[in-house]
Amino acid sequence: MTGALSVLVTALADDTPARAAESERDRDRDAGLVAACLAGNRRAFDQLYRHHAAAIHGRLARLVGRGADLDDLVQQVFLEAFRSLPSFRGEAAFSTWLHRIAIHAAMGELRRRRRRPIASAELDAAAVCADPGLSPEERARQAELCARAVRHLAALKPKQRVAFVLRHVEGMSLQEIAELVGAEAPAVGQRVKKAEQELTARIAREEHRAARTSEVRP
């Protein structure tokens, strides 16, 4: 990947530290807190929130971008988790179950955003990818590349965008993504491939238009 897309991928990957691999101790801790919460201990859920809020915030930021409503989306995820906790069967780790809820919330948010123009706040947030160590001119150029990439990602269907980000930004395997999004690994692979094709085509069209514009300038 090159140009605007690679800049955005790099920025998203560096923006939030990767979630550390979950240990058996972490899973046992969560299982105990879930049991306590189901027994009526509200403080147990507060502890679950403290343990997982940063990871959920980071993943949602990578999936939907840093709009003004990101914090609200995080709260929505934990509210849904609290309401749905009685249905948690423990067949997967609590963190996996929680991140599935986050993926579902991200999908819903992306569908809503596709029905309206990109908010200026979303484009302004893209400027965070500009390296402060660059010169003002280089920083402005990088911020513009980020904003362009945000527009390209916004054109993707939600399932394709989520699969692309999880694969190329978070570096997850197709099987890992499949377990989070509730699909088969081959289907996830097709989503990633279609996203790559769509993004490549959009960037090519943009570059072609820019070249034609420069040719006609006096």
C-alpha positions as CSV (number, residue, x, y, z in Angstrom):
1,M,0.0,0.0,0.0
2,T,1.2,3.5,-0.8
3,G,0.2,7.1,-0.6
4,A,-2.8,8.3,1.4
5,L,-3.8,4.8,2.5
6,S,-0.5,3.8,3.9
7,V,-0.2,7.0,5.8
8,L,-3.6,6.3,7.5
9,V,-2.8,2.7,8.2
10,T,0.5,3.7,9.8
11,A,-1.1,6.4,11.9
12,L,-3.9,4.2,13.2
13,A,-1.5,1.4,14.0
14,D,0.7,3.8,16.0
15,D,-2.1,5.8,17.6
16,T,-3.0,3.3,20.3
17,P,-0.8,0.6,21.7
18,A,-1.7,-2.9,20.6
19,R,-3.8,-4.8,23.2
20,A,-1.5,-7.2,25.1
21,A,-2.1,-10.9,24.8
22,E,-4.6,-12.0,27.4
23,S,-3.2,-14.4,30.0
24,E,-5.0,-17.2,31.8
25,R,-4.8,-15.1,34.9
26,D,-6.7,-12.3,33.1
27,R,-9.4,-14.7,32.0
28,D,-9.8,-16.1,35.5
29,R,-10.0,-12.6,36.9
30,D,-12.7,-11.6,34.4
31,A,-14.7,-14.8,35.0
32,G,-14.7,-14.1,38.8
33,L,-15.9,-10.5,38.2
34,V,-18.6,-11.7,35.8
35,A,-19.8,-14.1,38.4
36,A,-19.8,-11.4,41.1
37,C,-21.7,-9.0,38.8
38,L,-24.4,-11.6,38.0
39,A,-24.7,-12.1,41.8
40,G,-25.6,-8.5,42.1
41,N,-22.2,-6.8,42.8
42,R,-22.3,-3.7,40.6
43,R,-18.8,-2.7,41.6
44,A,-17.6,-5.9,39.8
45,F,-18.8,-4.5,36.5
46,D,-17.0,-1.2,37.3
47,Q,-13.8,-3.2,37.6
48,L,-14.5,-4.9,34.3
49,Y,-14.9,-1.5,32.7
50,R,-11.6,-0.3,34.1
51,H,-9.8,-3.4,32.8
52,H,-11.2,-3.2,29.3
53,A,-12.2,0.4,28.5
54,A,-8.9,1.5,27.0
55,A,-8.8,-1.5,24.7
56,I,-12.3,-1.0,23.5
57,H,-11.7,2.7,23.0
58,G,-8.6,2.0,20.9
59,R,-10.3,-0.6,18.8
60,L,-13.3,1.6,18.1
61,A,-11.0,4.5,17.2
62,R,-9.3,2.4,14.6
63,L,-12.6,1.1,13.2
64,V,-14.7,4.2,13.0
65,G,-12.2,7.1,13.5
66,R,-11.9,9.7,16.2
67,G,-15.2,11.6,15.8
68,A,-16.8,13.6,18.6
69,D,-19.1,10.6,19.4
70,L,-16.4,8.1,20.1
71,D,-16.7,8.3,23.9
72,D,-20.5,7.8,23.5
73,L,-19.9,4.7,21.4
74,V,-17.6,3.3,24.1
75,Q,-20.3,3.9,26.7
76,Q,-22.8,2.2,24.4
77,V,-20.7,-0.9,24.2
78,F,-20.4,-1.3,28.0
79,L,-24.1,-0.5,28.5
80,E,-25.0,-3.2,26.0
81,A,-22.5,-5.6,27.8
82,F,-24.1,-4.9,31.1
83,R,-27.6,-5.5,29.8
84,S,-26.5,-8.7,28.0
85,L,-24.3,-10.1,30.7
86,P,-27.0,-12.7,31.8
87,S,-26.7,-14.2,28.3
88,F,-22.9,-14.6,28.6
89,R,-22.2,-18.4,28.6
90,G,-18.5,-18.3,29.1
91,E,-17.9,-20.3,25.9
92,A,-15.3,-17.6,24.9
93,A,-13.3,-15.3,27.1
94,F,-15.2,-12.3,28.4
95,S,-12.8,-10.0,26.5
96,T,-13.7,-11.8,23.2
97,W,-17.4,-11.5,23.9
98,L,-17.0,-7.8,24.8
99,H,-15.1,-7.0,21.6
100,R,-17.8,-8.8,19.6
101,I,-20.2,-6.3,21.0
102,A,-17.8,-3.5,20.1
103,I,-17.5,-4.7,16.5
104,H,-21.3,-4.8,16.3
105,A,-21.5,-1.2,17.6
106,A,-18.8,-0.1,15.1
107,M,-20.8,-1.7,12.3
108,G,-23.9,0.2,13.3
109,E,-22.0,3.5,13.6
110,L,-20.5,3.1,10.2
111,R,-23.9,2.3,8.6
112,R,-25.2,5.5,10.1
113,R,-22.3,7.5,8.9
114,R,-22.7,6.2,5.3
115,R,-26.1,7.9,5.3
116,R,-24.7,11.4,5.9
117,P,-21.7,13.5,4.7
118,I,-18.4,13.1,6.5
119,A,-18.4,15.4,9.5
120,S,-15.7,18.1,9.5
121,A,-14.6,16.8,13.0
122,E,-13.8,13.4,11.4
123,L,-11.5,15.1,8.9
124,D,-10.0,17.3,11.5
125,A,-9.2,14.3,13.6
126,A,-7.2,12.8,10.7
127,A,-4.7,15.5,11.3
128,V,-3.4,13.6,14.3
129,C,-1.5,11.4,11.9
130,A,0.8,14.2,11.0
131,D,4.2,13.7,12.6
132,P,5.0,16.8,14.8
133,G,8.7,16.3,14.0
134,L,8.1,17.3,10.3
135,S,8.4,20.7,8.8
136,P,5.2,22.7,8.6
137,E,4.9,22.0,4.9
138,E,5.5,18.3,5.3
139,R,3.1,18.2,8.2
140,A,0.4,19.9,6.2
141,R,1.0,17.4,3.3
142,Q,0.7,14.4,5.6
143,A,-2.5,15.7,7.3
144,E,-4.0,16.1,3.8
145,L,-3.1,12.6,3.0
146,C,-4.8,11.4,6.1
147,A,-7.9,13.4,5.4
148,R,-8.0,11.9,1.9
149,A,-7.6,8.4,3.3
150,V,-10.5,9.0,5.7
151,R,-12.7,9.8,2.8
152,H,-11.6,6.7,1.0
153,L,-12.3,4.5,4.0
154,A,-15.7,6.1,4.5
155,A,-16.7,4.9,1.0
156,L,-16.3,1.2,2.0
157,K,-19.1,-0.9,3.1
158,P,-19.0,-1.4,6.9
159,K,-18.2,-5.1,6.8
160,Q,-15.3,-4.5,4.3
161,R,-14.0,-1.6,6.3
162,V,-14.0,-3.5,9.5
163,A,-12.3,-6.5,7.9
164,F,-9.7,-4.3,6.2
165,V,-8.8,-2.4,9.4
166,L,-8.6,-5.6,11.6
167,R,-6.4,-7.3,9.0
168,H,-4.1,-4.5,7.9
169,V,-4.0,-2.1,10.8
170,E,-4.3,-4.6,13.7
171,G,-2.6,-7.4,11.9
172,M,-5.1,-10.0,12.9
173,S,-5.4,-13.3,11.1
174,L,-8.5,-14.1,9.0
175,Q,-9.5,-16.7,11.5
176,E,-9.2,-14.3,14.4
177,I,-11.3,-11.7,12.6
178,A,-13.9,-14.4,11.7
179,E,-14.3,-15.2,15.4
180,L,-14.9,-11.6,16.2
181,V,-17.3,-10.7,13.4
182,G,-19.3,-14.0,13.3
183,A,-18.3,-15.1,9.8
184,E,-16.2,-17.8,8.1
185,A,-12.6,-17.0,7.4
186,P,-13.0,-17.3,3.6
187,A,-15.8,-14.8,3.7
188,V,-13.6,-12.4,5.7
189,G,-10.8,-12.9,3.2
190,Q,-13.2,-11.8,0.4
191,R,-14.2,-8.7,2.4
192,V,-10.6,-7.8,2.8
193,K,-9.9,-8.4,-0.9
194,K,-12.9,-6.3,-2.0
195,A,-11.8,-3.5,0.3
196,E,-8.3,-3.5,-1.1
197,Q,-9.7,-3.4,-4.7
198,E,-12.1,-0.6,-3.9
199,L,-9.4,1.5,-2.1
200,T,-6.9,0.9,-4.9
201,A,-9.4,2.0,-7.5
202,R,-10.5,5.1,-5.6
203,I,-6.9,6.2,-5.1
204,A,-6.1,5.6,-8.8
205,R,-9.1,7.6,-9.9
206,E,-8.1,10.4,-7.6
207,E,-4.5,10.5,-8.8
208,H,-5.8,10.4,-12.4
209,R,-8.0,13.4,-11.8
210,A,-5.2,15.3,-10.1
211,A,-2.9,14.6,-13.1
212,R,-5.5,15.8,-15.6
213,T,-6.0,19.0,-13.5
214,S,-2.3,19.8,-13.4
215,E,-2.1,19.3,-17.2
216,V,-4.8,21.9,-18.0
217,R,-3.4,24.5,-15.6
218,P,-1.6,27.4,-17.5
